[in-house]
Amino acid sequence: MNHLHPLLMKKLFTIFIALFFATSAAAFAAESSPEPTAQFGTITVHISGMKNLPGMFGVSLYNSKKGFPGKHEQACASSMKTMSSNDDTVVFDHLPYGSYAVSVMHDENNNGKLDTNWIGIPKEGVGVSNNPKIGMGGPKFDDSVFTLDKKELEVTIAIKYRN
């Protein structure tokens, strides 16, 4: 029967013990150190001042400048609802804390899009968060952005009509 030399055996045992404690310590550290948990909240969007019932309205939530305010397919969340009154509410929940902006369009004729004139000015009602004054070129993300940094945040948007 072959036997390992006592010195080699001692070295192997020492290496085994060192590896055991190293992996155990790493596993313990991973279990005991809390992972950073993302915080989530709810944004409640109140829309006021819509006219010409019945109709539809669309609300889009953006977490970047990309697509804001009119490319709803690039929004991080959106909702389309049938109007039941001139004031309504849409809730976006389980959102990670961060910066957002909201755009709203009133689809008065129920054709599924925002109607504009030949130069792109809306013929139907529109609004964005923070209700900034809108000049040439439309509303800007930086003027409409707000921060979700608590469990519940309410935003009110006043719909504006050109005519």
Backbone as CSV, one residue per row, in Angstrom:
resi,resn,N_x,N_y,N_z,CA_x,CA_y,CA_z,C_x,C_y,C_z
1,MET,0.830,-1.168,0.000,0.000,0.000,0.000,0.879,1.236,0.000
2,ASN,0.560,2.172,-0.890,1.369,3.388,-0.977,0.898,4.403,0.051
3,HIS,1.842,5.009,0.703,1.529,6.044,1.680,2.177,7.341,1.233
4,LEU,1.468,8.441,1.488,2.041,9.742,1.175,3.041,10.114,2.257
5,HIS,4.050,10.791,1.842,5.065,11.257,2.775,4.394,12.173,3.795
6,PRO,4.746,12.089,5.068,4.096,12.896,6.108,4.156,14.400,5.848
7,LEU,5.253,14.923,5.299,5.329,16.355,5.002,4.367,16.746,3.885
8,LEU,4.274,15.923,2.850,3.343,16.181,1.758,1.909,16.116,2.272
9,MET,1.634,15.173,3.120,0.311,15.027,3.706,-0.053,16.267,4.517
10,LYS,0.896,16.775,5.293,0.661,17.964,6.116,0.383,19.178,5.230
11,LYS,1.146,19.343,4.134,0.938,20.463,3.215,-0.437,20.382,2.557
12,LEU,-0.821,19.192,2.109,-2.136,19.019,1.495,-3.256,19.340,2.480
13,PHE,-3.105,18.904,3.712,-4.096,19.178,4.739,-4.195,20.682,5.005
14,THR,-3.051,21.369,5.078,-3.030,22.816,5.302,-3.718,23.552,4.152
15,ILE,-3.443,23.135,2.927,-4.079,23.756,1.755,-5.586,23.529,1.800
16,PHE,-5.992,22.297,2.133,-7.412,21.983,2.216,-8.107,22.862,3.253
17,ILE,-7.527,22.995,4.423,-8.112,23.815,5.493,-8.184,25.276,5.055
18,ALA,-7.135,25.795,4.434,-7.121,27.190,3.979,-8.219,27.432,2.950
19,LEU,-8.345,26.505,1.986,-9.401,26.645,0.973,-10.782,26.570,1.599
20,PHE,-10.961,25.677,2.553,-12.261,25.534,3.214,-12.656,26.835,3.902
21,PHE,-11.742,27.418,4.684,-12.061,28.649,5.394,-12.229,29.826,4.449
22,ALA,-11.459,29.863,3.390,-11.587,30.969,2.427,-12.947,30.936,1.748
23,THR,-13.389,29.771,1.300,-14.696,29.694,0.634,-15.822,29.879,1.632
24,SER,-15.659,29.407,2.852,-16.691,29.592,3.872,-16.821,31.067,4.227
25,ALA,-15.699,31.762,4.353,-15.732,33.188,4.676,-16.386,33.984,3.556
26,ALA,-16.085,33.629,2.314,-16.697,34.337,1.181,-18.196,34.089,1.149
27,ALA,-18.630,32.873,1.390,-20.060,32.554,1.404,-20.751,33.293,2.535
28,PHE,-20.135,33.339,3.710,-20.714,34.057,4.840,-20.831,35.540,4.543
29,ALA,-19.806,36.122,3.950,-19.835,37.547,3.606,-20.955,37.834,2.610
30,ALA,-21.147,36.954,1.649,-22.201,37.157,0.654,-23.572,37.062,1.295
31,GLU,-23.737,36.163,2.274,-25.027,36.007,2.931,-25.293,37.132,3.907
32,SER,-24.287,37.609,4.591,-24.500,38.592,5.631,-24.526,40.027,5.121
33,SER,-23.905,40.312,3.980,-23.941,41.686,3.474,-25.192,41.851,2.625
34,PRO,-26.048,42.799,2.990,-27.302,42.965,2.261,-27.048,43.495,0.852
35,GLU,-27.771,42.926,-0.089,-27.692,43.424,-1.463,-28.408,44.759,-1.499
36,PRO,-27.928,45.699,-2.310,-28.654,46.956,-2.406,-30.034,46.675,-3.016
37,THR,-31.056,47.107,-2.317,-32.405,46.860,-2.811,-32.916,48.107,-3.519
38,ALA,-33.449,47.886,-4.697,-34.028,48.992,-5.443,-35.309,49.420,-4.742
39,GLN,-35.556,50.694,-4.747,-36.778,51.199,-4.142,-37.768,51.503,-5.251
40,PHE,-39.015,51.216,-4.981,-40.062,51.379,-5.971,-41.179,52.249,-5.420
41,GLY,-41.863,52.921,-6.327,-42.965,53.779,-5.927,-44.048,53.815,-6.981
42,THR,-45.050,54.634,-6.712,-46.220,54.786,-7.565,-46.346,56.246,-7.983
43,ILE,-46.623,56.463,-9.262,-46.908,57.811,-9.763,-48.375,57.841,-10.165
44,THR,-49.131,58.734,-9.539,-50.532,58.945,-9.882,-50.615,60.227,-10.697
45,VAL,-51.119,60.106,-11.918,-51.225,61.252,-12.829,-52.682,61.705,-12.871
46,HIS,-52.918,62.931,-12.420,-54.246,63.529,-12.492,-54.287,64.409,-13.740
47,ILE,-55.298,64.212,-14.576,-55.446,65.005,-15.802,-56.679,65.871,-15.638
48,SER,-56.506,67.169,-15.893,-57.636,68.079,-15.739,-57.829,68.906,-17.012
49,GLY,-59.062,69.340,-17.207,-59.364,70.276,-18.284,-59.619,69.664,-19.643
50,MET,-59.887,68.362,-19.723,-60.207,67.777,-21.030,-61.614,68.221,-21.421
51,LYS,-61.836,68.383,-22.718,-63.155,68.795,-23.197,-63.606,67.853,-24.312
52,ASN,-64.789,68.063,-24.772,-65.354,67.315,-25.902,-65.504,65.831,-25.622
53,LEU,-66.292,65.508,-24.584,-66.626,64.114,-24.345,-67.499,63.615,-25.480
54,PRO,-67.515,62.384,-25.892,-66.575,61.352,-25.460,-65.271,61.481,-26.211
55,GLY,-64.371,60.652,-25.872,-63.064,60.635,-26.519,-62.156,59.686,-25.773
56,MET,-60.919,59.629,-26.210,-59.901,58.803,-25.566,-58.779,59.724,-25.121
57,PHE,-58.023,59.275,-24.146,-56.803,60.008,-23.814,-55.691,59.012,-23.559
58,GLY,-54.500,59.405,-23.956,-53.318,58.575,-23.774,-52.342,59.263,-22.840
59,VAL,-51.758,58.490,-21.951,-50.775,59.001,-20.999,-49.506,58.174,-21.162
60,SER,-48.390,58.841,-21.379,-47.108,58.150,-21.552,-46.118,58.625,-20.507
61,LEU,-45.396,57.671,-19.940,-44.396,57.938,-18.910,-43.019,57.650,-19.496
62,TYR,-42.139,58.632,-19.424,-40.786,58.521,-19.991,-39.761,58.576,-18.863
63,ASN,-38.707,57.772,-18.986,-37.608,57.842,-18.022,-36.327,58.367,-18.682
64,SER,-36.468,58.917,-19.898,-35.354,59.570,-20.584,-35.926,60.528,-21.630
65,LYS,-35.054,61.325,-22.219,-35.460,62.272,-23.258,-35.925,61.568,-24.523
66,LYS,-35.461,60.345,-24.713,-35.723,59.622,-25.950,-37.230,59.460,-26.189
67,GLY,-37.713,60.064,-27.259,-39.106,59.945,-27.649,-40.059,60.939,-27.018
68,PHE,-39.621,61.650,-26.003,-40.509,62.603,-25.317,-40.774,63.805,-26.200
69,PRO,-41.994,64.296,-26.306,-43.213,63.844,-25.651,-44.138,62.995,-26.530
70,GLY,-43.873,62.904,-27.824,-44.872,62.346,-28.715,-44.652,60.947,-29.237
71,LYS,-43.493,60.343,-28.983,-43.261,58.987,-29.489,-43.584,58.003,-28.367
72,HIS,-44.871,57.726,-28.251,-45.375,56.939,-27.127,-44.822,55.519,-27.093
73,GLU,-44.435,54.999,-28.260,-43.861,53.651,-28.295,-42.495,53.597,-27.620
74,GLN,-41.862,54.751,-27.375,-40.561,54.791,-26.705,-40.687,55.089,-25.210
75,ALA,-41.916,55.260,-24.746,-42.151,55.503,-23.322,-41.881,54.226,-22.535
76,CYS,-41.526,54.379,-21.267,-41.306,53.193,-20.428,-42.625,52.595,-19.967
77,ALA,-43.707,53.373,-20.007,-45.041,52.878,-19.680,-46.060,53.810,-20.322
78,SER,-47.210,53.266,-20.676,-48.261,54.113,-21.254,-49.617,53.490,-20.986
79,SER,-50.639,54.324,-21.125,-52.004,53.882,-20.897,-52.917,54.666,-21.826
80,MET,-53.925,53.988,-22.383,-54.930,54.643,-23.218,-56.277,54.325,-22.592
81,LYS,-57.075,55.354,-22.343,-58.353,55.160,-21.664,-59.465,55.900,-22.377
82,THR,-60.674,55.375,-22.254,-61.860,56.089,-22.709,-62.205,57.119,-21.650
83,MET,-62.515,58.318,-22.093,-62.840,59.387,-21.147,-64.207,59.131,-20.522
84,SER,-64.273,59.347,-19.227,-65.546,59.246,-18.529,-65.951,60.588,-17.933
85,SER,-65.002,61.496,-17.865,-65.269,62.852,-17.376,-64.164,63.768,-17.891
86,ASN,-64.265,65.041,-17.579,-63.269,66.009,-18.036,-61.987,65.953,-17.208
87,ASP,-62.045,65.258,-16.089,-60.881,65.052,-15.238,-60.756,63.548,-15.012
88,ASP,-59.551,63.027,-15.057,-59.366,61.589,-14.880,-58.005,61.337,-14.256
89,THR,-57.745,60.071,-13.946,-56.512,59.680,-13.267,-55.956,58.396,-13.881
90,VAL,-54.639,58.332,-13.988,-53.939,57.124,-14.408,-52.854,56.858,-13.367
91,VAL,-52.694,55.584,-12.992,-51.705,55.207,-11.983,-50.663,54.291,-12.612
92,PHE,-49.401,54.638,-12.419,-48.276,53.793,-12.818,-47.628,53.320,-11.524
93,ASP,-47.630,52.003,-11.301,-47.069,51.532,-10.040,-45.873,50.607,-10.255
94,HIS,-45.210,50.344,-9.160,-43.990,49.528,-9.101,-42.910,50.065,-10.050
95,LEU,-42.672,51.372,-9.928,-41.641,52.044,-10.728,-40.389,52.244,-9.886
96,PRO,-39.215,51.974,-10.448,-37.992,52.249,-9.689,-37.820,53.751,-9.477
97,TYR,-37.297,54.119,-8.328,-37.029,55.525,-8.063,-36.150,56.075,-9.188
98,GLY,-36.425,57.320,-9.578,-35.643,57.936,-10.639,-36.366,59.128,-11.226
99,SER,-35.869,59.599,-12.365,-36.419,60.771,-13.051,-37.401,60.339,-14.129
100,TYR,-38.521,61.055,-14.201,-39.580,60.749,-15.159,-40.197,62.037,-15.690
101,ALA,-40.881,61.908,-16.816,-41.713,62.975,-17.362,-42.940,62.304,-17.973
102,VAL,-44.058,63.014,-17.978,-45.317,62.469,-18.475,-45.845,63.355,-19.590
103,SER,-46.380,62.713,-20.639,-47.101,63.461,-21.664,-48.502,62.865,-21.794
104,VAL,-49.452,63.744,-22.082,-50.851,63.340,-22.221,-51.379,63.901,-23.528
105,MET,-52.174,63.093,-24.231,-52.844,63.580,-25.429,-54.318,63.215,-25.343
106,HIS,-55.163,64.135,-25.806,-56.598,63.895,-25.843,-56.981,63.597,-27.288
107,ASP,-57.305,62.355,-27.549,-57.718,61.908,-28.880,-59.225,62.149,-29.005
108,GLU,-59.584,63.374,-29.364,-60.989,63.785,-29.383,-61.831,62.992,-30.382
109,ASN,-61.261,62.617,-31.507,-62.039,61.941,-32.549,-61.830,60.422,-32.567
110,ASN,-61.187,59.885,-31.549,-60.997,58.428,-31.397,-60.326,57.751,-32.593
111,ASN,-59.375,58.438,-33.236,-58.690,57.798,-34.364,-57.354,57.161,-33.951
112,GLY,-57.043,57.167,-32.651,-55.853,56.486,-32.149,-54.562,57.257,-32.283
113,LYS,-54.646,58.536,-32.623,-53.423,59.334,-32.769,-53.715,60.794,-32.456
114,LEU,-52.656,61.548,-32.258,-52.778,62.983,-32.040,-52.796,63.666,-33.401
115,ASP,-53.886,64.326,-33.728,-53.988,65.040,-34.998,-53.250,66.371,-34.907
116,THR,-52.473,66.673,-35.942,-51.707,67.922,-35.998,-51.970,68.619,-37.326
117,ASN,-51.620,69.897,-37.360,-51.727,70.617,-38.634,-50.490,70.320,-39.487
118,TRP,-50.390,70.963,-40.628,-49.324,70.662,-41.582,-47.916,70.958,-41.055
119,ILE,-47.787,71.791,-40.000,-46.452,72.051,-39.440,-46.228,71.335,-38.106
120,GLY,-47.166,70.475,-37.731,-46.980,69.655,-36.545,-47.579,70.184,-35.260
121,ILE,-48.326,71.272,-35.324,-48.961,71.808,-34.117,-50.219,70.989,-33.829
122,PRO,-50.381,70.515,-32.592,-51.535,69.672,-32.263,-52.875,70.382,-32.476
123,LYS,-53.801,69.649,-33.064,-55.182,70.116,-33.215,-56.041,69.634,-32.044
124,GLU,-55.503,68.690,-31.275,-56.213,68.136,-30.130,-55.458,68.516,-28.856
125,GLY,-56.079,68.291,-27.712,-55.499,68.681,-26.437,-54.261,67.883,-26.063
126,VAL,-53.297,68.580,-25.472,-52.053,67.957,-25.007,-51.634,68.574,-23.675
127,GLY,-50.768,67.857,-22.965,-50.212,68.370,-21.730,-48.998,67.554,-21.330
128,VAL,-48.143,68.152,-20.510,-46.961,67.466,-19.998,-46.794,67.794,-18.516
129,SER,-46.039,66.953,-17.828,-45.798,67.174,-16.410,-45.115,68.511,-16.172
130,ASN,-45.370,69.066,-15.022,-44.897,70.383,-14.570,-45.610,71.526,-15.295
131,ASN,-46.438,71.221,-16.288,-47.218,72.221,-17.019,-46.381,73.428,-17.453
132,PRO,-45.225,73.207,-18.100,-44.390,74.347,-18.507,-45.046,75.120,-19.647
133,LYS,-44.625,76.348,-19.800,-45.067,77.125,-20.955,-44.410,76.487,-22.179
134,ILE,-45.226,76.209,-23.178,-44.727,75.514,-24.361,-44.544,76.520,-25.493
135,GLY,-43.324,76.610,-25.965,-43.025,77.522,-27.059,-42.836,76.766,-28.356
136,MET,-42.129,77.360,-29.258,-41.838,76.711,-30.538,-41.024,75.447,-30.296
137,GLY,-41.335,74.414,-31.031,-40.605,73.162,-30.903,-41.194,72.202,-29.884
138,GLY,-42.235,72.604,-29.196,-42.904,71.715,-28.257,-42.241,71.657,-26.902
139,PRO,-42.834,70.898,-25.997,-42.298,70.803,-24.632,-40.983,70.033,-24.587
140,LYS,-40.154,70.417,-23.670,-38.839,69.788,-23.490,-38.862,68.866,-22.269
141,PHE,-38.142,67.770,-22.362,-38.040,66.810,-21.269,-37.519,67.503,-20.006
142,ASP,-36.472,68.310,-20.144,-35.861,68.954,-18.981,-36.831,69.880,-18.247
143,ASP,-37.810,70.449,-18.954,-38.809,71.305,-18.322,-39.940,70.496,-17.691
144,SER,-40.042,69.241,-18.061,-41.160,68.401,-17.630,-40.753,67.316,-16.644
145,VAL,-39.460,67.147,-16.414,-38.961,66.047,-15.593,-39.228,66.300,-14.101
146,PHE,-39.466,65.215,-13.390,-39.625,65.245,-11.936,-38.975,63.980,-11.388
147,THR,-38.794,63.919,-10.080,-38.104,62.787,-9.468,-39.053,61.993,-8.582
148,LEU,-39.116,60.697,-8.850,-39.823,59.782,-7.963,-38.812,59.320,-6.932
149,ASP,-38.991,59.761,-5.692,-38.059,59.407,-4.627,-38.785,59.059,-3.329
150,LYS,-40.068,58.712,-3.473,-40.861,58.278,-2.331,-41.899,57.278,-2.827
151,LYS,-42.575,56.634,-1.909,-43.492,55.535,-2.257,-44.651,55.991,-3.137
152,GLU,-45.159,57.197,-2.932,-46.283,57.694,-3.711,-46.032,59.141,-4.113
153,LEU,-46.246,59.413,-5.390,-46.066,60.767,-5.916,-47.254,61.090,-6.805
154,GLU,-47.807,62.285,-6.655,-48.929,62.714,-7.482,-48.491,63.850,-8.386
155,VAL,-48.932,63.764,-9.643,-48.616,64.764,-10.658,-49.939,65.196,-11.280
156,THR,-50.125,66.507,-11.457,-51.337,67.009,-12.100,-50.962,67.684,-13.405
157,ILE,-51.652,67.305,-14.473,-51.384,67.864,-15.803,-52.648,68.528,-16.312
158,ALA,-52.523,69.801,-16.696,-53.635,70.551,-17.285,-53.550,70.435,-18.806
159,ILE,-54.599,69.917,-19.415,-54.640,69.770,-20.872,-54.840,71.153,-21.492
160,LYS,-54.078,71.414,-22.552,-54.169,72.691,-23.276,-54.648,72.416,-24.693
161,TYR,-55.522,73.303,-25.157,-56.062,73.197,-26.503,-55.664,74.433,-27.287
162,ARG,-55.353,74.238,-28.532,-54.927,75.357,-29.393,-56.104,76.263,-29.751
163,ASN,-57.271,75.694,-29.942,-58.429,76.521,-30.362,-59.329,76.869,-29.220
